[in-house]
């Protein structure tokens, strides 16, 4: 939102300096983003008088001027402008002055052997307009030696604020002035509503044919003004629009642009002689049609788009853009002025679909003051009468202007309770009143009615925000939080602690953290178990980001491929974030996922003088998953390996880590080749997914002290066993059975050999394990060892059907 200081002072009676205004704007939530003062770059250019103009001795199109600068001896300037002449009052730039339109700094020059001590400037060279046919030609009474920006009124700072979407009231200069006045920086200037004397009847009407969507246009105000004389706008109006980056067109159009910024009331003017029959506000029906807008662009208007049409067809895109066919020109004699209300969601959807970005759309999709419809129409009409003349008819309103009545019960103590700011009751009431709120009551709880221009205020906390931003958060004193406990307790939740430990564990394993989008394409979501209607975005950023991600792996895989495309093929990436199985709370899971690509193993990647590194495999992914689980406190000795990994993993090179058959903690494995092909990603890639919140929370200890140390000075005993089992029996099952044979004595079981071949029956294999027995109270005798060995053999036989190999 841009405006000039002088334009602001049209609405605000203040003696505050520019710096004070800028500081206060930011303090009340209207953050100043930029201040551009033309005087900063044009202040060096001054008005001069051409005393003499002689032909250049060596060039037919150049003249040698003698100019009076008002500072002593005249200067000699070589000039090629066709309007340069004796007696002209113009604008001079001296050596050392910067010319913004040419992006050069002037110096003493010699042009065709004649020295020149400056440059006579054109409007184009000072970036005042596109006119570069001649130098600036000023009236005879222009004072010599005075800065040009001062004479031309160009020393008016342009202020740009960053307007948040919830403040449509400050999309007008009047609204900004109201906020500043409430903050004590002046007085808001009151302006009377003009009284329009009607002449003649309206020869047409506006019909609202909206079917089951009357909210799309609740009210449409309009009137006809006959016998207007259109043309260029007055200089003051052109300067106002030019200062904020708008191009003056003609009086009628410039008035609507002025009203949009000055009052936040977008309007539109139709050339009444180009309108056939009645105007109808309706949703377009039938086949799509081409619409030529006033911005010289064509738009495809499809069925369902809200438009204003007449017997000729579509004349305007509702709330956004008028049509070229009924636009006003210098020949316009009769004009229809329109001031309507449009549904913000409808305007936003249509504008996004058609790619229309207009000042009207900007305001309507945020919310325009409904109560100002009729008055805004009258103000615009009076401006037309003052500048163009004419004979206005009565104003009519099709539909009904909404009368929102929102009254809030506001406990005045809420200001202190929510913010800690001590504001008196009188100051709270005065602040709200200055902002336009209606306050009634004298007790601890008052009734507050919101003004029609504040659709963002819904409850008492919003009122607290209004009071605090005007009174000033800088008045809030810093106070230390009271110490409740002498010893600090945990600040982070269990989930936050686990996420931090997971990141640290993966980073220490040489993996780089990535942050990918939470949205992916529908085809990718379907591959990874998603793509349901409940997880499709209603308003996606793009077609490639239309679904909530069911897994972190698609984003990580795409990131790895982008790295590979840029020459970094061997990457190890991880991410900790949420995935979405459905739209319920339980469907959201916190996952730590990662992948390794190419040769990106834990020990290093790519070529080395000791030999090339092998490609990553399933065991690299399994080790990463186990490292994360160990870091977040999962009992690793109870982990069980299953083969039921999701279908996007390779069926023979993947697995799942679980605590029991139902509590899945992680998946790991090689990504299925078909999935890589579908995603157009080169492999090999191994990956893992750890469900951070799945492991059970640790039990609270009765004391913070460590448990007793169970150290022993007795030597452990090792025994080897070789079992014949069916080839399809998992080694994990045998290891678990052996370890459970005697939990008191068996300290560890390790698989050290797998053999199939000569001496082993077909369909079976030999699994050799190393069992460590750790005595605690006494040295084991041969009988004790034999007893434990027998238990191991029986336990393995019961669990796997295996027999001891002889």
N, C-alpha and C positions, 0 to 999 in steps of 0.2 A: 504494500500500500504506500503510494507516494503522494506527497503534497508539499507545497511551498510554505514558508513561514508567513508570508503576507496572506495567503489563502486561509491559513489557520486563524489568523487574526481577524478575518471576516466574521468568525464565529466566537472568538475568544477575546475579551477585553482584558489585556494583561500588559504589565510593564516588565515581565520577566525577560531575561536575556536568552539568547539562543542556547547557550550552554545549560542554563537552568531548565529550559524546556526539554532538552535532550535527556538530561539526567532524570527528570521527573517521569518522562515517558517510559524509560526503562524500569524505573522503580515501580510503576503501576502495572507492569506486565505487558506493555507495548514496546518491545525491545527495539531499539534503534539499530538498524543494520548498516546504514550508510548515510552520510550527509555530503551533498555535492553543492558547493557554492561556485557559480560561474565566475564570480569576482576573483576567485583564487587563480584562475588561468587566463582571464581576460582583463584583469585589472590594470595591466601595463599598457593596454592600448588606449590612446587618447585622441580627442577630437582636434583636428588641425584644419587650417585654412590654406587653400592653394592660391598663392599670390601670383604665380606665373606658370605658364605651360608652353614650352617650346618643342618643336620637332627634334627628335634624336638625330644627330648628324650622321650616324652610320646605320640607322634602321628606320624603315618607313612606318612600322606599326608601333613604335615606341615614342614616348614623350619624356622630356626632362622637366620635372616640376620643381618649383621653389615653394616650400610649404612653411607656414608659420605655425610653430608648436606652442607659442605662448611662453617660451623659455629662452628668449635671446635671439640669436641669429637664425634666419631661415635655413632649413636643411634642403639639400639637393637629393631628389628621389627620382629614379627611373621607373616609369610605369607604362604598362601596355594595355590598360583598360580602355575600352572605347568611350566610356563616359567621363574620363579624366579631362578636366578643363580648368581654365582660370576662374577663380571665384568659388569653386566647389568646397563645401565643408565635408570632410571625410574622416576616416579613422586610420591612424598611423601606428605601425610597429617599428620600433627602433632596433639597432643592432644589440644582440643579447636577449631579445624577447623571443619567447617560444610561441610558434604558430600551431595551434592544435589541429586545424584542418589539414595542414601539410605535414605535420609531425617533423618540423625542422626548427632550429634556432637561428635567428637572423644574424648576419654578420655584415660588416662593410664589404660591399662587392663592387666589381667593375663589370658593367654590362656594355659590350661593344665599345670598350675603351672609355666609357663614361662612368665615374664613380657614383654609387648609390648608397645613401646613408639611412636606408629604411625601406619599408614596403607599405603601400596603401592597401588596406585589407578589404576583401569582399565578405559577404555574409557566409559564404561557403567556407572560407578560410578560418573564420571564427566559429564554425559549426553552429551557426544560427539558423541556417536554412540550406537548401540545395542550390541557391542562386549563386552562380559563379560567372555570369555574363558581364558583370561590371563591379567596380568598387562601391562601397557604401556611400550613398549620397544623402546627406543630412540637410534639414532645413537651414535657412540662412541665419536663424537666431540661435543655432547650436553654439554653446560657449566653447571658445578655444582653450585647450589645455586641460579640460575636464575629462576624467576617465569616462570612456564610452559606456561602461556597464552602469555607472551612476546615472548618466544622462538617459540611457535607454531603459532604466529600471530592471537591469539584469542582475543586480546584486541581491538576489532573493534566494536564500538557501533552499535546496530541495532535500526533504527529509524522507527517508524510506524506513518503514518499520516492518518487522516480521510479525504478521498477524496470525495468531493461532485459529484453527477452524471453529472454536467455540465462541468467537467474538465477532459475530456478523455486524453488531452495532458499530464497531470501529472500522468497518469497511466504508465509512463515510467520514469526511472531515468534521462534520457537525458532531458525530459521535465521539471522535477523538477529543474535540474541544470540551465536550461535556465531561469526560473523564478528567481532563486537566483542571477544569473548574472545580470539580468535586475534590480534587487533591490540593486545592488552595492556591492554584497558580493563576487565578483571574476569575472573571465572571463570564458566564455563558450569555451571549447576546441573544435576546428574544426577538423573533421576527413574526409579524402578524401574517395570518393567512390571507392571501389576496381574495378580493371579492370580484368574481367574474360576472359581468353583465351579459346575460344570454341574448343572442339575436338569432332568430330563425329556429327551425326544427331540424332534427336529424332525419335525413332521408333514408337511413338504413338502420339495421340493428345488429347486435352481436348475439349469436346463439351458442350456448354451451351444450354440446352433444357428446357427453362423456360416458354414457352407459353406466356400468357398475363401478366407475372410477371417478366420482365427482370430486374427490380430493385432489386430483391432478390440477384442477383450476377452479378453486372455490369462488373467485371473484375476478371480474374483468371490467375495469373502468375505462371509459373512452368519451371523446367529444370531437366534434368537427370544427375546424377553424377555416372560414372562407376568406378568399382574397388576400392571401399572405404574399409578401414579396421576399423571396429567398435570395441568398447571395452570400458573399464572404462574411464571416463573423467579425464583430468589432475586435479591435486589436487586443483589448484586455482579455477577451475570451480566448482568442487564439494563443496569447501568451500563457494563459493558465494551462491550457491543454498541452501546448508544446513543452512546457516546463516539466510535465510528468511523463513525457514520451508519447503523447497522442498526436496524431496528425489532424489538423483542422480540415474540415471538408466543406461544410456550408452551415448557415445559421441553425437550421432545423436539426441537423444531425449533431452539431456541436452542443446544442442545448441538452440533448439527451445524454451525451457523454459527460457534460458538466454536472447534470443532476445525479448521475450514477456515482460520481466521486464526491460531490459536495453533500448530497443528502442520503447516499446509499439507496437511491430509488431508481433502478433501471427502468427506462421507458423505451417506447418505439414509436416512430412516426411513419405513417403510410401516406403516399400520394393518393388522395381520395379519388382523383380522376382516373387512376390506374386500377382501382378496386372495382370489381364487377359484382353487384348484388350485395348480399349480406356477408359479414364475416362470421365464420363458423369455427369454434374451437373444438377439435375432435381428434380421435386417433385415426391415423391414415388407414384406409382399407384398400384391399386389392393388391395389385402388383406394385413393385417398387418403382419409384419415379425419380428422375434427376431434379435436383433443386440447386439453383445458382444463388449463392449467398452474397451479401453485401461485401464480404471479404474477398470477392472474386474467385472463390473456390466452389467446386461442384460437390454435392453430397447426394448419396443414395438413400432416399427416404423409404424405408420398408414398412410393411404393415405393422400397426401398433404404435408407431411413432406419433407423439402428440404434436399437432401442427395447428396453425391458423390458416384457413383456406377460404377462398371465395369461389365464384363461378368459373374463374380462370384456372384454379388449381391451388397448389400450396404456395402461400405468400410469406410464411414465416415459420421457423423452428421455435416452438413455444419456449419462452424463457431464455433463449440463447442467441438467435441470429435472425435478422430480417432478410427478406429476399430482394434480389436486384430488380425483379419485375415491378415491384410496387415501391421502390426506393425513391427518395426525394432528390430533385435536381434543382438547378437554378430556375427552371421553367415551372416548378411546382407552384400552383395557385391555391389549391385547397388541400388541407392536410388533416388526417385523423391522428390524434394523439392517444396512445394506449398506455395504460398503467394497470398491470394485472398481477395476480398472485399465482405462483406455480409451486407444485409440490417439490421439495428439495430432492427427495430420492429419485423422482422421475427425471428431473433436470440432470442430476449426476449420472444416472444410467445412460440417458440418451446422449449427453455430451461425451461420455467416454466411448460409447459405441461409434459415434460419428466422428470423433476426434475434433470436436468444436471446443476451442478455448477462448472464451470471450469474457469481458468484464461483467456482463449480465449473468452468465452462467456462474461465475465466481461468487456472486452475491446470492443468487437464488438458491444454489445448492447448499448454502450455509444458513439461509433464512432471512427474509426481508420483512421489515416491520409491516404487519397487515393494517394497522391503524392509520398508517401514513398514506395509504393508497389514494384516497380522495384528495387530501391536501397536496400530495405530491403532484397529482394531475393538475390541480389549480396553479401551483407554483410554476410548473413547466408551461402551462398555458399563458400565464402572465408574462413570462420571459419571451414567448413567441410574439405576443401582442406588442411588447415594448420594442422588440428588434425587427419584427417583420410586419407589424400591423395586422389587420384582419378582423373578422367578425366571428366570435365564438358562439357555439350553441350550448345548450345545457349539457352538463355531464351526466352520463348514465353508468350504472353498474349492473352488469349481468351477473347473476349469482348473488352470493351474500358474503360480505366481509366477515371473517371469523372474529369473534369477540372473546378471546381467551381470558378467563378469570382464574388466576392461580394465586391462592392466598396461603401463606405459610405461617404456621404458629412458630414464632421465633423466640426461644429463651435467650435473653441478652447475655446471660452468663456463659453461653456457648463460646463466645469469643475468647474468654479467659481459659475455659476448659480445653479447647482444641488447640489454641496457639500459645497460651501463656502470656499473651499481650494484655496489659491492663488498660482497657479503654472505657471511659465513662459512658453511662447510658445515654446521656445527651449527645455525646459525640457519635455514638453508633447510629442513633436516629438521624442526626444531621447528615452524616455521610450517606446513608441509604437514600435519604430524601434528595440530596444533590445529584445522586445517580439516577433519579427518576422513579425510585420505589415509593409506594404509598405505605406509610407507617401509621398504625392506629393502636392506641392503648398506652397506659401509664404504669402497668405492673411489671413484674419480672418477666412475663411472657407477653410479647406484642404480636399483632397480626401485620404481616407484610405482604402487600400485593405487588407482583412483579410487573414491570412495564412491558408493553407489547413488543418492544425492540430487544428484549433479553430472553430469547427462547432457551438459553443455556442454564438458567437458574431454576432449579427444581426443588431444593430442600434447604434446610437450615445450614448445612455445611457450606453450601454455595454462598449464602448470605455472609457467613463468617469470612469466606475468601474475599468477598467484595469489600468488607470493612477493612480487613488486614492489608490488602494491597493498596488501598487508598491511604490509610493511616501510616503505613510503611513498616515493612519487616525490619528495616534498619533500627527501629526503636525497640526491637526485641533483645533483651539482655541475655548474654550467654551465662548459663548456670551449669555447674557440674551435676551429674546424676548422683543421687544419694547412694551410698554404699550400704547395701542390704545385708550382704554376707561378708564376713571377714576373709573368707577364702573364695576366690573366683570359681564359679561353676562353668560347665561347658556352655559355650555360646553357639556352636554349630550343632545342627541336628545330625543324627546317625547317617542320613542320606548324604548330607554335605560332606561329612568326614569321609565316607566311602568314595565319593566322587573324586575328592582330592587325592586320596591314596591311590585310586586307580590311575589317575593321570600321572602321578609320580612314578608308579611302578612301570608304566609303559614307556615313559620318557627315559627312564634309566636303562631300558632295553633297546635304546637306539631308535625309537619310533618318534615321528614328528606329529604334533597335534594339528588337526585340521578342524575348521568350523564350516560345515556345509549347510545348505538350505534345508528347512524343514519340509519343503514342498518338492515333489518330483512329478515326472510325467505319468500319465495313467498307465501306459504300457509297462513302464518300469515297476510301478506299484503292484500291478497284477502278477508280475514275475516273482515278487517277494512277499506274496500273500495278502496284498492290499487291493486297492482299487474299488472298494465298495462305495455305494452312493452316500453313506453317512460320513465318509471322509473326503468327499469332493468339495473343493472350495467354491463358494457362491460367487466370489469376485477375485479370480486368480490373477496373479501378476502377469503371467503369460501362459500359453498352452502347454509349455514344458514344466510348469509349476502348478498343476491343477489339483494334485492330491497330497494329503498329509502322508508323510513317509511311514511305511510299516517297518522299515529297517534302515540302519545307518549305512549299510553297505553300498547301495546305489550311488550315494553322494561320494563316498570314499573311492569307489571304483572309477567314477568319472574323473575325480581329482587325480588319481594315479595315471590315468590315460593322458590327461592334459600335460602332466609332467613328462610322460614318455614321449609325447609329440614334440616336446621342447628339448629332448636329449637327455632327460633324467629318467631312465627306464627302471632302475633298481631303487624303489622307494618303499619305505615302511611308514604307513600313516595310521593314526588312530583318532577317534573322536568319542567324547562322552556327551550324550544327549538323549532326548526323549524320542521314543517311537510310538506309533499309534496303531493299535489293532482294531479299535472301534472308537466311537465318540463318547464312551463312558469313562468315568474316572479310573476304573480298573483296567481299561484298555490302554492307558498310557503307562509306558514302562521306561525306566531310566536304564540305559544300556551303555556299556563301554565296549566299543567295537574297534577292530583294527584289521589291517591287511598288510601282507608282504608280497612284493611283486618281483619277479625275476630272480636275482641272486641276493636279495636283501635279507640275509640271515642275521642272527644275533652277533655272529663272529665277524661280520663284514660282508661287503658286496664286491662284485665285479672281478676283474683280473688281478692277479698278484704273482710275484716272482716264485712263490712256493707252489703255484698251481691255481687254475681257475676255480672259483667257488661254484659249488653245486646249486641247482635251482632250489627254491624254497619248497618245502613239502608239508604234509599234514602235521608232522610232529613239531614243526616250528609254530604253527598256529595253536596246537595243544599246549605247548610250553607257555605261550603268551597268555592264554586263557587261565592256565593254572597259576601263573604269576599274579594276575589280577585278583583271582579268588583268594590266594594266600595273603595278598596285601590288605584286602578288606576284611580279613578275619575268618575265612571259611576253614573249617577243620579238614585239612587235605587228606588225612588218613581215612576219612569216611567217604571220600568222593568215589562215585561209581561211573564207569564209562559205558554208554549205550550207543547203539548205532542208528537211532532214529532222528538224525539231523534233517532239517527241512530240505525240500526238493531242489533248492538252488545250490546245494552242495553236491559234490561228487558222491554217489551212493557207496562206493567202495573205499573212499578216502576221506571220511568225515565221521563225526561222532558227537555225542552230547555228554556233558558232565552233570551228574545229578546227585542229590542227597535222597536216596530212595527212588522208587520208580516214578513218582509223580512230581517231585520238586526239581524242575530243570533249572540249573544254574548257568549253563553256557552251552553254546554250539561252537564247533570248530571244524575246519576241514578245507579241502580244495574246492574252489568255485567250479560249478559244473561247466564243461566246455560249451554246452548249448546256451547257457546264460551269457557267457562271454561273447558268443557269436551274436546273440540277440541285441546286446548292448554295444556291439561294435568295439569291443575291448580286447586287447591282446593279453595273453597270459604268459607263463602261469601265474595265478594269484591264489594265495591261501589266506583265509580270514577266520575271524572268531567274533562271537558276540557274547558278552557276559552281562547277565541281568543283575545289576548292582543291588537292587533291593530284594532279590530272591533269597539269599542266605538268611537264616534266622538271626535275629538280634542276639548279641551276647547276653548271657544272664548277668544280672547285677550281683556283684560280690558284696558279701557282708562287711568286708574290710578292704582297704586299699593295699594292704601288705601282700607280699608274694607268698605263695604256698611253700610248704616244706620241701627242702631239697632232697630228692631220693637218689643220692649218689651211693655207689657201692664200690668196694675195692676188690670184688670178685671178678675174675676173668670170664668173658663171654665164651660160649662154645658154639661152633659152627658145624652144621651138618648139611650135606648135599643130598637131594632126592631127585630122581628122574621118573616121571610118570608117563605112561602111555594113555593118551586120551584121543577121542574122536577129533578129526581135523577141524570140525566146525565149533569146537568148544573154545570160548574166549579164554585167553591166558589170565585175564583179570579175575575170572570166576575161580580158577584154581588158586591164585594167589590169596584171594580173600578167604577161601576155605582153609588153606594152610595156616594163615595168620590167626584165624578164629579157633584153631584147635586147642590152644592153651594161651589165653591172653595174659596170664600172669608171668609166664616164662618166655614166650616168643616176643622178642624185641623188634624183629624185622624179617621180611621175606623178600628175596630178590630173584627175578627170573634172569638166568644167565645163558641159557642155551635153548634153541629150538631146532629140532632135527627131524627130517623126513627123508626116507631112503632105505638103503639096504639094512636089513635087520629090524625094520619097523613095519608091522603089517600095513597093507594098503588101506587107505581111508583113515589112518591114524597118524599121530605125530608124537614125538617125545618132547616134553617140557621139563627142563632141569631147573630146579630152584635151590637157592642158598638160604638156609634158615639159621638165624642167629638166636641162641638161647642165652638169656641174661639172668643168672642166678642172683638172688637178693640176700637171702639169709645164710645159705651154706653152699659149699661147692657141690656141684652135681655129681652123683655117682653114676656108674654105668647103668644101673637099674633105672635111675631117674631119667637118663637120656633115652633109654629104650622105651620107657613108658610114654614119653612125649612124642617120640618118633612114631609109635603105634597110633597115638591119637591123630597125628598129622596124616598118616596113610588112610585111616578110616574116614577122617573128615573130607579128604579130597575124593575118596571113592564115593562117598555119599553125595557130594555136591556135583561131581563131574562124571562119575562112572569110571574114573581112571584107575589104573593098576600100577603098582610099583614095577618099574622096568628092571629086569634081572640082568 
